[in-house]
Amino acid sequence: MKHLILLIFIPLTSFSQSIDHEEELPALRLSNNFSKPYRVLKTTISDKSLFQQYYNNTNLTLDYVIRYHFYTSIDLNSEKNQLISMDGTKFNLSSKNAQDLTDEVILLVSKMYFGEKEFKVFKDLKKN
């Protein structure tokens, strides 16, 4: 009987661990500037489809802008909204929805040393 319980329990444990990984949207680009090559956006938002909205007047989704242009992964269903920079500095965010969080992340990153260059490239891209 113990073996039967273990055979049932182990696959369930593995399945629940694979679900946890779906709560992270990995950064789409990595930087060589720090030991951690990307930033992390922790968000209380649990529905990743909310980040599939288009960013302002572009054909880029919110998650693509964050993950590709600003080297940031997105951890969904977190306890609070927070941006962790590549050097490990934590910034609490006040925004509650995906659009406002994206704007707040972009503004915050644009004030960082390496983020300033990322923002300039992104801003130039938006002009075209």
Secondary structure as UniProt FT lines:
FT   HELIX           2..21
FT   TURN            22..23
FT   STRAND          24..25
FT   STRAND          39..42
FT   HELIX           48..52
FT   TURN            56..57
FT   HELIX           62..64
FT   HELIX           65..69
FT   STRAND          72..75
FT   STRAND          82..84
FT   TURN            86..87
FT   STRAND          90..92
FT   HELIX           98..110
FT   HELIX           113..127
//
